[in-house]
């Protein structure tokens, strides 16, 4: 029984194989539709928008927004500088 909508659902053989391949230990507690809704941010009436934090890029100084609260002991980069740094390190 789905813990979100309360409907009965079948844990199919294909899903069981997928869970086994991924090493998941627990069977799903939500039906396919509720799992998909939760994955896309619509589950339990939740707001799918992320809180964004405004920061200055540690490399170029441009103001940008990031989806995590920055720590003062770690540099934060804008999208362009982050991509450039990542490409150099690959």
Order of alpha helices (4+ residues) and beta strands (2+ residues): alpha-alpha-beta-beta-alpha
